[in-house]
Amino acid sequence: MQPFHAPSRSAYTPSVQDDSTHVEKESQNGSEFASRLAREAADGVVRDYEEKRDRLDKAIEQSEYLVAGLKNFNRDQWPVRYPSLKPAEGSSSSGSARPTHRRTLTYADEPTKSVDVVIEHTPVSRQAVRRALTTVNSSTPASPSFPPVDASTNHSTASDDFSVLKLDLNLGATRHAKTLITHLEKSSISSLLDNRLSASLDHLSLLRKRIHDAQSRVLVTGDLNAGKSTLVNALLRRPEVMPTDQQPLTTRFVEVVSARENGDVEEIHVLDQGDKYEPSDKSTYTVQPIDKLEAIVSDEESDASSPPLRVFLRDHSEGLSNPSILHNGVVDISLIDAPGLNRDSIITTANFARQEEIDVVVFVVSAANHFTLSAKEFIWQAGHEKAHLFIVVNRFDQIKDKEKCRRIVLEQIKQLSPKTYEDAADLVHFVDSAKVALGINDEDGDEIDETFSYLEHSLRSFVLVNRAKSKLGPAQNYVTHLLADVELLASANVLVAKQEREAARNELSRVKPELETLNKSKDGLEENLVNEEERVTGEAASRSKQAIQRGLERISRGEMAAPAPHLELPPYPGLLGVWDYATEVKRVMLASLDFVVSLAESDARKLTTQGVDTIFDIGDKSLPLDVERSNRVFNPNAMFSTRIKPSRRNSGVAQVGLGLAKQPKLADVNLSDILDIQHHLFLARSTLPSQTPQSSDLVSFSPETSLGMASLAVGAFSLVGNKSGIRSLVENVVHVSELASNPSARKWIAPIIGVMAAGAVAYVIYELPRSIPRNVGRHLHATLSVTSGAEESDASLIPLPEAVSSRISGEVRKVMRIGAWDLRERFRKAVETRAEVVKSSEEADRKAGLALSQFEDVDKRIGAIREIMADLKV
Ligand SMILES: Nc1nc2c(ncn2[C@@H]2O[C@H](COP(=O)(O)OP(=O)(O)OP(=O)(O)O)[C@@H](O)[C@H]2O)c(=O)[nH]1
């Protein structure tokens, strides 16, 4: 078809021949056969329409399920990523005229990360093109060898973009919105998408309503002052209805409807709220007389966002050979006069908002101005839904070079709306509406200008006969674009899901074995740590106990517990200083014992150091390489350094065996430290043969008897020589006492005994420097073998070796436990982190799998919907 040819009555489509006008004409000729044929043909058109409508209805219903499913999935399971495709570098450079299939894919929430993909455009029906993305792998040849895009399938990069699900569908702010979006988070993008999907669902439900709606709504829109109101008047055959002026006038939408819908009463309904209008409910609108229309539409207070007006008009064209388009007798048509587009951006937006309820867009353009920027924007956007527009180039009478004007305007239409251009002969009209509108009431008013008459005929055909195209077409177009968008979303998200699944699985194959190994080695580690703690603590306990015991034994022999630097037994000061001597001996002995304790502590430090090193070794072997090792440095000198004051809780255990020399109770000297009579008697008696069972009772023995005195001396003697010597001496004494009963011996025994006693005393005095340390040591040994020597506390009842060993081993255990605790914590954290990684990776794997099957399902559903719409030649 030529883009433009001289007007002819063949009208918009061949099926127009079957329309009511034709039927009417044939009936008038009285040809019943022709009439029947025409009726059958009309029925065919209706059947065809209904069949297509039902298929489309099903496709819309399925699309609603598809979008709702995607919306829920996006909200509950997987934040759907929003892709953006750009020509890959080098694939569509300025040098190369045609772009290749290679693109750079980025996601709105992560604009800096990109991946090279190949986009496949496969035509699946007359309108629909399947878009599928695959990632470029290393084996993919370089871009220049990619097949160039077939221009006939319109594979420009524009087709890579979203149309109905575009998140930045904000006219005039496109670029700004894009930069804004790049700064949004994944969740924000997903919620923007959620809004878009909700809007799409609303739109789909409106589309469904519309395809079942018997009324066809025609929106007359275009630039300011282009002559929209004049055209509406001309079409209505009512020059006075819509106010016209040289200056911008119409401020709000005016829908002109047949008065038959209002009980044949002409009036205006001023709607309170556009979406709440209910003709039977008078509270939703205010009634105004028709002659108030000019005042209302030109009211400066109102604007395009004000609720629309509904104007009910009676048919004034009865009897005219060209009846008004409103009264065609088949389908109810309403005309909507819109405010000029380029008044402000609100109007453009408002015009778009009305898109979903209108069936046909009549775009009025002033022949003098051609298409302005706002007109281009509108047509471009409207094209997403309405591939065909009805374009009226008005004020053509004022153009001198009409051919040039036609050429320029058609060229612009070719760019803006290719489908309209294809049918330009029927869809693009160059007219003078004013002449028609003004000439209505003239004498020959029913004789409409032929060009305008052709416009009307085409418009009527476009609306009525091509109802499928005007009513179903936008719905089909919308669904087609929606499917393409959902497909692009799904395709891009499949790539994301695959990537995420791969990443999750890689992570799992790395971390899961690590976790298993850690879990397996957990018991072994625990055992090693406990064993090491027990070993070191036990060894420290037994070694310290032995050391103290050895020290005490030495002390009991009158020696120092251990040779200690700067410590030695004092020199004997003489008989008069025995008391001080005993005190000093005791102090030195206790200090040497303190020294032994400190040696035991040092030994425990060494043992602990080895133990801590072993724990570090165990840690090194059992912790994974990436786990940070303990940065604790063990300082053995810090052990035993805090001398905690005894509290009720530790009952002095912490201080056991410390500072023995400073314990007044221990340091005090008493007489028995100097002369241990009881000890010597005990020794003496233990050497005598037992007289009676009680003879060993030290308490009942009285030292005041003479025998007792003798025994004292013998006891003193017994301090020297060996046991057999003592025994013979004692036997001698017994022998002497036996002599006493002999009268001949009695006269010389007394002096002998006197000499012996004096000798014994002299001997005892002589032996004091050696016997005092022994006495002191023996007493200390005896005391510290049953008590720890600590201040009054529970611990004081424990023998010193046990008490010291328990204190030292307690401290060692504490240190070992800290080291083991640190390792256990690191181990636990290592297990925990890995378990978390495993859990989150498994979850990511599950979600990615879910996403993959969801998007696979989306793909299948898209295929099924396309199948329903296949060959739906609307
Ligand atoms: N010569 C000539 N004048 C026209 C034609 N169409 C409209 N006019 C005049 O242009 C002026 C504006 O026409 P309107 O119909 O008010 O234009 P509009 O597009 O409805 O204006 P707004 O609603 O304000 O945007 C009026 O004075 C009309 O008489 C035409 O085809 N030829």
The ligand as a Tripos MOL2 file, in Angstrom:
@<TRIPOS>MOLECULE
LIG
   32    34     1     0     0
SMALL
NO_CHARGES

@<TRIPOS>ATOM
      1 N1         -7.6280   27.5890    9.4260 N.pl3     1 LIG1
      2 C1         -7.8480   26.6360   10.2830 C.ar      1 LIG1
      3 N2         -8.0210   26.9680   11.5520 N.ar      1 LIG1
      4 C2         -8.2600   25.9720   12.4290 C.ar      1 LIG1
      5 C3         -8.3160   24.6400   12.0130 C.ar      1 LIG1
      6 N3         -8.5860   23.8920   13.1100 N.ar      1 LIG1
      7 C4         -8.6810   24.7460   14.1460 C.ar      1 LIG1
      8 N4         -8.4720   26.0140   13.7260 N.ar      1 LIG1
      9 C5         -8.4660   27.1670   14.5910 C.3       1 LIG1
     10 O1         -7.4520   27.0650   15.5380 O.3       1 LIG1
     11 C6         -7.8290   27.6070   16.7780 C.3       1 LIG1
     12 C7         -7.6260   26.6190   17.8850 C.3       1 LIG1
     13 O2         -8.4660   25.5350   17.7040 O.3       1 LIG1
     14 P1         -8.9570   24.6460   18.8790 P.3       1 LIG1
     15 O3         -9.8890   23.6470   18.3230 O.co2     1 LIG1
     16 O4         -9.4380   25.4920   19.9980 O.co2     1 LIG1
     17 O5         -7.6440   23.9750   19.2460 O.3       1 LIG1
     18 P2         -7.3970   22.9700   20.4190 P.3       1 LIG1
     19 O6         -6.3370   22.0320   19.9910 O.co2     1 LIG1
     20 O7         -8.6450   22.3580   20.8590 O.co2     1 LIG1
     21 O8         -6.8600   23.9210   21.5360 O.3       1 LIG1
     22 P3         -6.6500   23.5790   23.0720 P.3       1 LIG1
     23 O9         -7.7670   22.7380   23.4400 O.co2     1 LIG1
     24 O10        -6.6030   24.8520   23.7520 O.co2     1 LIG1
     25 O11        -5.3500   22.8250   23.1310 O.co2     1 LIG1
     26 C8         -9.2850   27.9890   16.6220 C.3       1 LIG1
     27 O12        -9.3670   29.3830   16.4160 O.3       1 LIG1
     28 C9         -9.7330   27.2520   15.4100 C.3       1 LIG1
     29 O13       -10.7570   27.9600   14.6840 O.3       1 LIG1
     30 C10        -8.1060   24.3500   10.6490 C.ar      1 LIG1
     31 O14        -8.1210   23.2000   10.2090 O.2       1 LIG1
     32 N5         -7.8950   25.3980    9.8260 N.ar      1 LIG1
@<TRIPOS>BOND
     1     1     2 1
     2     2     3 ar
     3     2    32 ar
     4     3     4 ar
     5     4     5 ar
     6     4     8 ar
     7     5     6 ar
     8     5    30 ar
     9     6     7 ar
    10     7     8 ar
    11     8     9 1
    12     9    10 1
    13     9    28 1
    14    10    11 1
    15    11    12 1
    16    11    26 1
    17    12    13 1
    18    13    14 1
    19    14    15 2
    20    14    16 1
    21    14    17 1
    22    17    18 1
    23    18    19 2
    24    18    20 1
    25    18    21 1
    26    21    22 1
    27    22    23 2
    28    22    24 1
    29    22    25 1
    30    26    27 1
    31    26    28 1
    32    28    29 1
    33    30    31 2
    34    30    32 ar
@<TRIPOS>SUBSTRUCTURE
     1 LIG1         1 GROUP 0 **** ****
